[in-house]
Amino acid sequence: MSERIIPTAIPIPAAIVRSSSAAWFYLNQGLNAVPGGHHVLNYIEKSSHDDPYRTAIEAGLILYGIYYYLSKPQRKRGLQANRPNLTEREKDALIDEWEPEPLVVPPVNDHETAERYWRLAKIPVVENGGIATYIDFTRNNRQESFEHVLNLASNNFLTLSQTEEVLDVARDTINNYGVGACGPAGFYGNQDVHYNCEYMLSDFFGTDACCLYGQDFAVASSVVPAFTKRGDVIVADDKVSLAVQNALQLARCTVYYFQHNNMESLDELLQQLNEQEKKEKLPAIPRKFIVTEGLFHNSGDIAPLPELVDLKNKYKYRLFVDETMSLGVLGATGRGLPEHFGLERASSIDITVGSMATAFGSSGGFVLGDKYMSNYQHIGSNAYCFSASLPGYTTTVVSKCLQIMDADNSQVKHLQELSRKMFYFFTSRVKLNEYFTLTSSEFSPVLHLELKEAVRAKRFGYTRDTLFAELHKLQGRKVSDVCIDPYEAEEMFLQQLVDDVLVSHNVLISRHTIVLKQETLPIVPSLRISCTAGMTEEELLGACENIATTLVQRCESA
């Protein structure tokens, strides 16, 4: 019996072969007629030869996609998609019924009006010139007017911007460059005067490079996020200013706080973080920063730079210092915190943030550091990339101030002498010290006077810790209009002291400006008294005598 041969494949009907061949022929002809179609055919031939199953799946997905798209009903897309079909009459009725919400919720009574707007009414509006030693100003929509007032509320510490040679430079720059940059630094905003100012700042303060910013308050909040990412670590002083607090909030890294200027607290925290890092065995080495201020904006004391440098080298951290208040003030020639302690900036501080609106009397901010850090900001710092550059005259004013300071540091020396005189005057007033605590350093031109904790607790019924606890609770509940009655009462009491000094002695001091709802760290109100190089020792000490007498009298009678 002969063997039965089984066919290796099931024969395909001739009709299917002819129809599929015809379809492939016409598809081949059509694709070849399309530019680039032969590449598609080559891909199909190679794919079907090497992996026919994948080709079948791809073809099925393409056919399903075409079917899905064609089977969907065509609807209006975008803003028109969900808009109801209304008649013109219905539209007019809805428009007539609509009432917009007010931008600011109006007060419900006179008491709330007084609570909300008394701060605005107390802001001085300077007239007839800029910030000088003696000023004329009005308050409360010109309802109050004051003339020839000794100004102890200014941050224009060196008063160089009021000299005639600096004013001449500003006038010449306005005539040649106009009054605006008209664009971000990278888009035709920077001019030659901006780059000259950057070079002079870096040369004067002893760093490789400098990067200018349009607003000093926004510098830290742009620089810190530019150099940090998730997984990085920041260890910050727990009394940093609001500008630095905003920077830490915007940074995507983990933030820890050490006790204010307490190097033992910092050392202990860095040791704990170092041991924790070894246990976790992280896949990548994180960036690690110590963040502090040179001259603290909220208290007026100075960071211990030598100890900070030792700890940052010991634990391999970078050091970020906000010297908004200390540049032009500290050091024999006004070069800031490193000069004050006899250190070199380039080797001690990795990133320095500074302001041109304080000692230099101009506008804007800047960052000092090495050239790689500065170059990275040109593409990675939001405030640099997307904010308009400074007007040209603000940079030439700073350049001229730097020239003056480099040639003659007499203004810096005079300011430091006045600062020490003012400090020792207030620390020697025994009666005043029963009510107030002086938190500032003898080298600070700004003195902060806080009510003693016992006095605050007795008069207003709260302490620093209870205020922070209440503030933290309100922020956790997302309350936007934060109003804590004991805090408001103390603020109004301090403003009464400011008013008494102004009315009785024609001397302007101020409350320390606090935006409580934005603060994330413990803080209490304080009085703020500042001196500038434009005043004499007799003027300053005479004003201090009047201030101390008025404060004691008011506290005893209240």
Rosetta blueprint (number, residue, H / E / L):
1 M L
2 S L
3 E L
4 R L
5 I L
6 I L
7 P L
8 T L
9 A L
10 I L
11 P L
12 I L
13 P L
14 A H
15 A H
16 I H
17 V H
18 R H
19 S H
20 S H
21 S H
22 A H
23 A H
24 W H
25 F H
26 Y H
27 L H
28 N H
29 Q H
30 G H
31 L H
32 N H
33 A H
34 V L
35 P L
36 G L
37 G H
38 H H
39 H H
40 V H
41 L H
42 N H
43 Y H
44 I H
45 E H
46 K H
47 S H
48 S H
49 H H
50 D H
51 D L
52 P H
53 Y H
54 R H
55 T H
56 A H
57 I H
58 E H
59 A H
60 G H
61 L H
62 I H
63 L H
64 Y H
65 G H
66 I H
67 Y H
68 Y H
69 Y H
70 L H
71 S H
72 K L
73 P L
74 Q L
75 R L
76 K L
77 R L
78 G H
79 L H
80 Q H
81 A L
82 N L
83 R L
84 P L
85 N L
86 L L
87 T L
88 E H
89 R H
90 E H
91 K H
92 D H
93 A H
94 L H
95 I H
96 D H
97 E H
98 W L
99 E L
100 P L
101 E L
102 P L
103 L L
104 V L
105 V L
106 P L
107 P L
108 V L
109 N L
110 D H
111 H H
112 E H
113 T H
114 A H
115 E H
116 R H
117 Y H
118 W H
119 R H
120 L H
121 A H
122 K L
123 I L
124 P L
125 V E
126 V E
127 E E
128 N L
129 G L
130 G L
131 I L
132 A L
133 T L
134 Y E
135 I E
136 D E
137 F E
138 T E
139 R E
140 N L
141 N L
142 R L
143 Q L
144 E E
145 S E
146 F E
147 E E
148 H E
149 V E
150 L E
151 N E
152 L L
153 A L
154 S L
155 N L
156 N L
157 F L
158 L L
159 T L
160 L H
161 S H
162 Q H
163 T L
164 E H
165 E H
166 V H
167 L H
168 D H
169 V H
170 A H
171 R H
172 D H
173 T H
174 I H
175 N H
176 N H
177 Y H
178 G L
179 V L
180 G L
181 A L
182 C L
183 G L
184 P E
185 A H
186 G H
187 F H
188 Y H
189 G H
190 N L
191 Q L
192 D H
193 V H
194 H H
195 Y H
196 N H
197 C H
198 E H
199 Y H
200 M H
201 L H
202 S H
203 D H
204 F H
205 F H
206 G L
207 T L
208 D L
209 A E
210 C E
211 C E
212 L E
213 Y E
214 G L
215 Q L
216 D H
217 F H
218 A H
219 V H
220 A H
221 S H
222 S H
223 V H
224 V H
225 P H
226 A H
227 F L
228 T L
229 K L
230 R L
231 G L
232 D L
233 V E
234 I E
235 V E
236 A E
237 D E
238 D L
239 K L
240 V L
241 S L
242 L H
243 A H
244 V H
245 Q H
246 N H
247 A H
248 L H
249 Q H
250 L H
251 A L
252 R L
253 C L
254 T E
255 V E
256 Y E
257 Y E
258 F E
259 Q L
260 H L
261 N L
262 N L
263 M H
264 E H
265 S H
266 L H
267 D H
268 E H
269 L H
270 L H
271 Q H
272 Q H
273 L H
274 N H
275 E H
276 Q H
277 E H
278 K H
279 K H
280 E H
281 K L
282 L L
283 P L
284 A L
285 I L
286 P L
287 R L
288 K E
289 F E
290 I E
291 V E
292 T E
293 E E
294 G L
295 L E
296 F L
297 H L
298 N L
299 S L
300 G L
301 D L
302 I E
303 A L
304 P L
305 L H
306 P H
307 E H
308 L H
309 V H
310 D H
311 L H
312 K H
313 N H
314 K H
315 Y H
316 K L
317 Y L
318 R E
319 L E
320 F E
321 V E
322 D E
323 E L
324 T L
325 M L
326 S L
327 L L
328 G L
329 V L
330 L L
331 G L
332 A L
333 T L
334 G L
335 R L
336 G L
337 L H
338 P H
339 E H
340 H H
341 F L
342 G L
343 L L
344 E L
345 R H
346 A H
347 S H
348 S H
349 I L
350 D L
351 I E
352 T E
353 V E
354 G E
355 S E
356 M L
357 A L
358 T L
359 A L
360 F L
361 G L
362 S L
363 S L
364 G L
365 G E
366 F E
367 V E
368 L E
369 G E
370 D L
371 K H
372 Y H
373 M H
374 S H
375 N H
376 Y H
377 Q H
378 H H
379 I H
380 G H
381 S L
382 N H
383 A H
384 Y H
385 C H
386 F H
387 S L
388 A E
389 S L
390 L L
391 P L
392 G H
393 Y H
394 T H
395 T H
396 T H
397 V H
398 V H
399 S H
400 K H
401 C H
402 L H
403 Q H
404 I H
405 M H
406 D H
407 A H
408 D L
409 N L
410 S H
411 Q H
412 V H
413 K H
414 H H
415 L H
416 Q H
417 E H
418 L H
419 S H
420 R H
421 K H
422 M H
423 F H
424 Y H
425 F H
426 F H
427 T H
428 S L
429 R L
430 V H
431 K H
432 L H
433 N H
434 E L
435 Y L
436 F E
437 T E
438 L E
439 T L
440 S L
441 S L
442 E L
443 F L
444 S L
445 P L
446 V E
447 L E
448 H E
449 L E
450 E E
451 L E
452 K L
453 E H
454 A H
455 V H
456 R H
457 A H
458 K H
459 R H
460 F H
461 G L
462 Y L
463 T L
464 R H
465 D H
466 T H
467 L H
468 F H
469 A H
470 E H
471 L H
472 H H
473 K H
474 L H
475 Q H
476 G H
477 R L
478 K L
479 V L
480 S L
481 D L
482 V L
483 C L
484 I L
485 D H
486 P H
487 Y H
488 E H
489 A H
490 E H
491 E H
492 M H
493 F H
494 L H
495 Q H
496 Q H
497 L H
498 V H
499 D H
500 D H
501 V H
502 L H
503 V H
504 S H
505 H H
506 N L
507 V E
508 L E
509 I L
510 S E
511 R E
512 H L
513 T L
514 I L
515 V L
516 L H
517 K H
518 Q H
519 E L
520 T L
521 L L
522 P L
523 I L
524 V L
525 P L
526 S L
527 L E
528 R E
529 I E
530 S E
531 C L
532 T L
533 A L
534 G L
535 M L
536 T L
537 E H
538 E H
539 E H
540 L H
541 L H
542 G H
543 A H
544 C H
545 E H
546 N H
547 I H
548 A H
549 T H
550 T H
551 L H
552 V H
553 Q H
554 R H
555 C H
556 E H
557 S H
558 A L
